Amino acid sequence: MSSLQTETYIGRPALHPCVLLDLTDVPRVGFRGPQSAQYLHQRGFTLPDVPNRAVTQADGSHVARLSQTEYFLLGSLADQGQRIADEEARWELDHSPNYLLPRQDSHAWIQLSGSQLPALMAKLCGVDLRAEAFGAGAVAQTSAARINVIVVNVGGADVPTFHVLFDRASHEYFLAAVQDAMSEFAE
């Protein structure tokens, strides 16, 4: 396990009813503006066609579209987020309406997965995040454990997996709330 990750397993490891992986140190960045889609296409990213959708890139990174003109890029564990870090460093202000939104210091990031993920999220969030209502590639901008969150469904039917982004100042509080909710699924 790299120094960028910590895992918390609740239950027997063979079953993994709930798994928490803290990805807060993995690079992430946002872009906003009428020319952001064109800029990201030129940089080789595949983008969602509509807001509140996400697309997994070939390298394992993710692009979530939050509105008509705002995108959130999440680094891949395969390269420890280096591609996304490079994109942030490479961006330069020019006359095109495409603006960098640094997210490393503003948003904490966790990954939740496991067979009990929908039940876990039901304890934290009022939005229906079961596979029938919130399929792969869906993005929800909502509230969980009384704070604003962005939930991105990056998993499949076999192993539900969500990326959850939230205010970095609430990192300790939110992790404690999630771990408390996970305790119900301990065996």
Phi and psi in degrees as GROMACS dihedral restraints (atoms count N, CA, C in turn):
[ dihedral_restraints ]
;  ai    aj    ak    al  type     phi  dphi    fc
    3     4     5     6     1   -74.9    20    10
    4     5     6     7     1   167.1    20    10
    6     7     8     9     1   -71.1    20    10
    7     8     9    10     1   -11.8    20    10
    9    10    11    12     1   -82.7    20    10
   10    11    12    13     1    -9.6    20    10
   12    13    14    15     1  -124.7    20    10
   13    14    15    16     1   147.5    20    10
   15    16    17    18     1  -134.9    20    10
   16    17    18    19     1   143.6    20    10
   18    19    20    21     1  -121.3    20    10
   19    20    21    22     1   145.8    20    10
   21    22    23    24     1  -126.7    20    10
   22    23    24    25     1   118.6    20    10
   24    25    26    27     1  -103.9    20    10
   25    26    27    28     1   133.4    20    10
   27    28    29    30     1  -116.4    20    10
   28    29    30    31     1   124.3    20    10
   30    31    32    33     1   102.2    20    10
   31    32    33    34     1  -177.9    20    10
   33    34    35    36     1   -71.7    20    10
   34    35    36    37     1   133.8    20    10
   36    37    38    39     1   -55.2    20    10
   37    38    39    40     1   -32.1    20    10
   39    40    41    42     1   -65.3    20    10
   40    41    42    43     1   -28.1    20    10
   42    43    44    45     1   -97.7    20    10
   43    44    45    46     1   -31.1    20    10
   45    46    47    48     1    45.0    20    10
   46    47    48    49     1    63.5    20    10
   48    49    50    51     1   -64.6    20    10
   49    50    51    52     1   -33.4    20    10
   51    52    53    54     1  -148.8    20    10
   52    53    54    55     1   128.6    20    10
   54    55    56    57     1  -129.4    20    10
   55    56    57    58     1   131.2    20    10
   57    58    59    60     1  -114.8    20    10
   58    59    60    61     1   126.6    20    10
   60    61    62    63     1  -125.3    20    10
   61    62    63    64     1   119.6    20    10
   63    64    65    66     1   -85.3    20    10
   64    65    66    67     1   114.3    20    10
   66    67    68    69     1  -108.3    20    10
   67    68    69    70     1    19.0    20    10
   69    70    71    72     1   -57.4    20    10
   70    71    72    73     1   -27.4    20    10
   72    73    74    75     1   -91.1    20    10
   73    74    75    76     1    -1.0    20    10
   75    76    77    78     1   -83.6    20    10
   76    77    78    79     1   133.5    20    10
   78    79    80    81     1   -58.2    20    10
   79    80    81    82     1   146.2    20    10
   81    82    83    84     1  -154.4    20    10
   82    83    84    85     1   152.6    20    10
   84    85    86    87     1  -157.3    20    10
   85    86    87    88     1   157.9    20    10
   87    88    89    90     1  -121.2    20    10
   88    89    90    91     1   159.3    20    10
   90    91    92    93     1  -136.9    20    10
   91    92    93    94     1   140.5    20    10
   93    94    95    96     1  -141.6    20    10
   94    95    96    97     1   143.4    20    10
   96    97    98    99     1   137.5    20    10
   97    98    99   100     1   160.7    20    10
   99   100   101   102     1   -58.9    20    10
  100   101   102   103     1   -23.9    20    10
  102   103   104   105     1  -102.0    20    10
  103   104   105   106     1     7.5    20    10
  105   106   107   108     1   -63.6    20    10
  106   107   108   109     1   -42.0    20    10
  108   109   110   111     1   -61.5    20    10
  109   110   111   112     1   -46.2    20    10
  111   112   113   114     1   -61.2    20    10
  112   113   114   115     1   -43.9    20    10
  114   115   116   117     1   -60.3    20    10
  115   116   117   118     1   -47.7    20    10
  117   118   119   120     1   -67.6    20    10
  118   119   120   121     1   -37.1    20    10
  120   121   122   123     1   -59.5    20    10
  121   122   123   124     1   -44.6    20    10
  123   124   125   126     1   -63.2    20    10
  124   125   126   127     1   -26.7    20    10
  126   127   128   129     1   -86.1    20    10
  127   128   129   130     1     1.4    20    10
  129   130   131   132     1    93.1    20    10
  130   131   132   133     1    13.3    20    10
  132   133   134   135     1   -90.7    20    10
  133   134   135   136     1   142.9    20    10
  135   136   137   138     1   -92.5    20    10
  136   137   138   139     1   129.2    20    10
  138   139   140   141     1  -111.6    20    10
  139   140   141   142     1   149.8    20    10
  141   142   143   144     1   -65.0    20    10
  142   143   144   145     1   149.1    20    10
  144   145   146   147     1   -76.9    20    10
  145   146   147   148     1   -26.4    20    10
  147   148   149   150     1  -135.1    20    10
  148   149   150   151     1   159.5    20    10
  150   151   152   153     1   -62.4    20    10
  151   152   153   154     1   158.6    20    10
  153   154   155   156     1    62.4    20    10
  154   155   156   157     1    36.4    20    10
  156   157   158   159     1  -134.2    20    10
  157   158   159   160     1   158.7    20    10
  159   160   161   162     1  -135.4    20    10
  160   161   162   163     1   152.1    20    10
  162   163   164   165     1  -129.6    20    10
  163   164   165   166     1   129.5    20    10
  165   166   167   168     1   -81.9    20    10
  166   167   168   169     1   131.2    20    10
  168   169   170   171     1   -85.1    20    10
  169   170   171   172     1   164.4    20    10
  171   172   173   174     1   -58.8    20    10
  172   173   174   175     1   -30.0    20    10
  174   175   176   177     1   -86.2    20    10
  175   176   177   178     1     0.8    20    10
  177   178   179   180     1    94.7    20    10
  178   179   180   181     1    -5.7    20    10
  180   181   182   183     1   -76.3    20    10
  181   182   183   184     1   171.7    20    10
  183   184   185   186     1  -133.1    20    10
  184   185   186   187     1   145.3    20    10
  186   187   188   189     1  -119.7    20    10
  187   188   189   190     1   117.8    20    10
  189   190   191   192     1  -104.8    20    10
  190   191   192   193     1   131.0    20    10
  192   193   194   195     1   -97.8    20    10
  193   194   195   196     1   115.7    20    10
  195   196   197   198     1   -93.0    20    10
  196   197   198   199     1   -24.1    20    10
  198   199   200   201     1  -155.6    20    10
  199   200   201   202     1  -171.2    20    10
  201   202   203   204     1   -59.1    20    10
  202   203   204   205     1   -31.7    20    10
  204   205   206   207     1  -130.6    20    10
  205   206   207   208     1    15.8    20    10
  207   208   209   210     1  -124.0    20    10
  208   209   210   211     1   133.4    20    10
  210   211   212   213     1  -128.5    20    10
  211   212   213   214     1   144.5    20    10
  213   214   215   216     1  -121.9    20    10
  214   215   216   217     1   119.8    20    10
  216   217   218   219     1  -103.2    20    10
  217   218   219   220     1   128.2    20    10
  219   220   221   222     1  -114.2    20    10
  220   221   222   223     1   127.4    20    10
  222   223   224   225     1   -65.5    20    10
  223   224   225   226     1   158.8    20    10
  225   226   227   228     1   -93.4    20    10
  226   227   228   229     1   145.1    20    10
  228   229   230   231     1   -71.4    20    10
  229   230   231   232     1   -22.7    20    10
  231   232   233   234     1   -60.3    20    10
  232   233   234   235     1   -37.1    20    10
  234   235   236   237     1  -116.3    20    10
  235   236   237   238     1    16.9    20    10
  237   238   239   240     1    57.1    20    10
  238   239   240   241     1    29.4    20    10
  240   241   242   243     1    78.8    20    10
  241   242   243   244     1    14.0    20    10
  243   244   245   246     1   -61.5    20    10
  244   245   246   247     1   -39.8    20    10
  246   247   248   249     1   -59.6    20    10
  247   248   249   250     1   -42.6    20    10
  249   250   251   252     1   -70.5    20    10
  250   251   252   253     1   -40.7    20    10
  252   253   254   255     1   -60.1    20    10
  253   254   255   256     1   -40.8    20    10
  255   256   257   258     1   -64.9    20    10
  256   257   258   259     1   -39.7    20    10
  258   259   260   261     1   -62.0    20    10
  259   260   261   262     1   -42.0    20    10
  261   262   263   264     1   -64.1    20    10
  262   263   264   265     1   -44.3    20    10
  264   265   266   267     1   -67.7    20    10
  265   266   267   268     1   -31.5    20    10
  267   268   269   270     1   -78.0    20    10
  268   269   270   271     1   -27.4    20    10
  270   271   272   273     1   -61.2    20    10
  271   272   273   274     1   139.8    20    10
  273   274   275   276     1  -133.4    20    10
  274   275   276   277     1   139.7    20    10
  276   277   278   279     1   -69.3    20    10
  277   278   279   280     1   129.8    20    10
  279   280   281   282     1  -139.9    20    10
  280   281   282   283     1  -158.3    20    10
  282   283   284   285     1   -86.6    20    10
  283   284   285   286     1    -5.4    20    10
  285   286   287   288     1   -81.6    20    10
  286   287   288   289     1   145.0    20    10
  288   289   290   291     1   -79.7    20    10
  289   290   291   292     1    75.0    20    10
  291   292   293   294     1  -140.7    20    10
  292   293   294   295     1   113.5    20    10
  294   295   296   297     1  -117.4    20    10
  295   296   297   298     1   136.0    20    10
  297   298   299   300     1   -74.4    20    10
  298   299   300   301     1   135.8    20    10
  300   301   302   303     1  -120.7    20    10
  301   302   303   304     1    92.0    20    10
  303   304   305   306     1   -57.9    20    10
  304   305   306   307     1   131.6    20    10
  306   307   308   309     1  -123.3    20    10
  307   308   309   310     1    -4.5    20    10
  309   310   311   312     1   -61.9    20    10
  310   311   312   313     1   -39.5    20    10
  312   313   314   315     1   -93.3    20    10
  313   314   315   316     1   -15.1    20    10
  315   316   317   318     1   -94.0    20    10
  316   317   318   319     1   -30.5    20    10
  318   319   320   321     1  -123.3    20    10
  319   320   321   322     1   128.9    20    10
  321   322   323   324     1   -83.2    20    10
  322   323   324   325     1   163.7    20    10
  324   325   326   327     1  -147.5    20    10
  325   326   327   328     1   125.4    20    10
  327   328   329   330     1  -127.0    20    10
  328   329   330   331     1   157.1    20    10
  330   331   332   333     1  -114.5    20    10
  331   332   333   334     1   131.3    20    10
  333   334   335   336     1  -117.7    20    10
  334   335   336   337     1   136.8    20    10
  336   337   338   339     1  -150.7    20    10
  337   338   339   340     1   171.1    20    10
  339   340   341   342     1   126.9    20    10
  340   341   342   343     1   166.6    20    10
  342   343   344   345     1   -64.7    20    10
  343   344   345   346     1   -25.2    20    10
  345   346   347   348     1  -101.6    20    10
  346   347   348   349     1    15.1    20    10
  348   349   350   351     1   -56.3    20    10
  349   350   351   352     1   -47.1    20    10
  351   352   353   354     1   -59.6    20    10
  352   353   354   355     1   -39.8    20    10
  354   355   356   357     1   -67.4    20    10
  355   356   357   358     1   -39.8    20    10
  357   358   359   360     1   -60.5    20    10
  358   359   360   361     1   -48.8    20    10
  360   361   362   363     1   -65.6    20    10
  361   362   363   364     1   -30.7    20    10
  363   364   365   366     1   -63.4    20    10
  364   365   366   367     1   -28.2    20    10
  366   367   368   369     1   -74.0    20    10
  367   368   369   370     1   -24.3    20    10
  369   370   371   372     1  -104.0    20    10
  370   371   372   373     1   -24.6    20    10
  372   373   374   375     1  -139.0    20    10
  373   374   375   376     1   141.2    20    10
  375   376   377   378     1   -83.0    20    10
  376   377   378   379     1    -6.9    20    10
  378   379   380   381     1   -86.6    20    10
  379   380   381   382     1   140.7    20    10
  381   382   383   384     1   -73.1    20    10
  382   383   384   385     1   108.1    20    10
  384   385   386   387     1  -109.4    20    10
  385   386   387   388     1    22.2    20    10
  387   388   389   390     1   -71.4    20    10
  388   389   390   391     1   155.2    20    10
  390   391   392   393     1   -54.8    20    10
  391   392   393   394     1   -34.7    20    10
  393   394   395   396     1   -64.5    20    10
  394   395   396   397     1   -31.7    20    10
  396   397   398   399     1  -103.9    20    10
  397   398   399   400     1   -21.5    20    10
  399   400   401   402     1  -138.1    20    10
  400   401   402   403     1    76.4    20    10
  402   403   404   405     1   -76.2    20    10
  403   404   405   406     1   176.1    20    10
  405   406   407   408     1   -55.1    20    10
  406   407   408   409     1   135.0    20    10
  408   409   410   411     1    89.7    20    10
  409   410   411   412     1    -6.0    20    10
  411   412   413   414     1   -77.0    20    10
  412   413   414   415     1   148.4    20    10
  414   415   416   417     1  -127.6    20    10
  415   416   417   418     1   131.4    20    10
  417   418   419   420     1  -121.4    20    10
  418   419   420   421     1   129.3    20    10
  420   421   422   423     1  -105.6    20    10
  421   422   423   424     1   105.4    20    10
  423   424   425   426     1  -148.2    20    10
  424   425   426   427     1  -157.3    20    10
  426   427   428   429     1  -125.9    20    10
  427   428   429   430     1   139.6    20    10
  429   430   431   432     1  -142.6    20    10
  430   431   432   433     1   136.1    20    10
  432   433   434   435     1    50.5    20    10
  433   434   435   436     1    36.8    20    10
  435   436   437   438     1    68.7    20    10
  436   437   438   439     1    20.4    20    10
  438   439   440   441     1  -130.3    20    10
  439   440   441   442     1   157.3    20    10
  441   442   443   444     1   -71.4    20    10
  442   443   444   445     1   135.8    20    10
  444   445   446   447     1  -138.6    20    10
  445   446   447   448     1   157.8    20    10
  447   448   449   450     1  -115.4    20    10
  448   449   450   451     1   122.7    20    10
  450   451   452   453     1  -112.2    20    10
  451   452   453   454     1   126.3    20    10
  453   454   455   456     1  -119.7    20    10
  454   455   456   457     1   121.0    20    10
  456   457   458   459     1   -85.0    20    10
  457   458   459   460     1   106.3    20    10
  459   460   461   462     1  -108.9    20    10
  460   461   462   463     1     2.1    20    10
  462   463   464   465     1   -96.6    20    10
  463   464   465   466     1   174.9    20    10
  465   466   467   468     1  -107.2    20    10
  466   467   468   469     1  -170.7    20    10
  468   469   470   471     1   -68.8    20    10
  469   470   471   472     1   -31.2    20    10
  471   472   473   474     1   -69.1    20    10
  472   473   474   475     1   -47.6    20    10
  474   475   476   477     1  -131.7    20    10
  475   476   477   478     1    98.3    20    10
  477   478   479   480     1   -59.3    20    10
  478   479   480   481     1   133.2    20    10
  480   481   482   483     1  -141.5    20    10
  481   482   483   484     1   126.3    20    10
  483   484   485   486     1  -120.5    20    10
  484   485   486   487     1   141.3    20    10
  486   487   488   489     1   -98.1    20    10
  487   488   489   490     1   132.6    20    10
  489   490   491   492     1  -122.9    20    10
  490   491   492   493     1   123.8    20    10
  492   493   494   495     1  -114.9    20    10
  493   494   495   496     1   139.7    20    10
  495   496   497   498     1  -157.6    20    10
  496   497   498   499     1   170.3    20    10
  498   499   500   501     1   -55.8    20    10
  499   500   501   502     1   124.7    20    10
  501   502   503   504     1   -62.0    20    10
  502   503   504   505     1   -30.3    20    10
  504   505   506   507     1   -64.9    20    10
  505   506   507   508     1   -18.8    20    10
  507   508   509   510     1   -99.0    20    10
  508   509   510   511     1    12.3    20    10
  510   511   512   513     1   -53.9    20    10
  511   512   513   514     1   -55.3    20    10
  513   514   515   516     1   -62.3    20    10
  514   515   516   517     1   -44.8    20    10
  516   517   518   519     1   -60.4    20    10
  517   518   519   520     1   -48.8    20    10
  519   520   521   522     1   -67.2    20    10
  520   521   522   523     1   -40.6    20    10
  522   523   524   525     1   -59.3    20    10
  523   524   525   526     1   -43.0    20    10
  525   526   527   528     1   -63.2    20    10
  526   527   528   529     1   -41.0    20    10
  528   529   530   531     1   -64.2    20    10
  529   530   531   532     1   -42.9    20    10
  531   532   533   534     1   -66.1    20    10
  532   533   534   535     1   -44.8    20    10
  534   535   536   537     1   -63.8    20    10
  535   536   537   538     1   -36.7    20    10
  537   538   539   540     1   -63.6    20    10
  538   539   540   541     1   -44.3    20    10
  540   541   542   543     1   -64.6    20    10
  541   542   543   544     1   -34.7    20    10
  543   544   545   546     1   -68.1    20    10
  544   545   546   547     1   -25.5    20    10
  546   547   548   549     1   -60.2    20    10
  547   548   549   550     1   -26.4    20    10
  549   550   551   552     1   -61.3    20    10
  550   551   552   553     1   -27.7    20    10
  552   553   554   555     1   -96.0    20    10
  553   554   555   556     1     4.7    20    10
  555   556   557   558     1   -70.9    20    10
  556   557   558   559     1   146.6    20    10
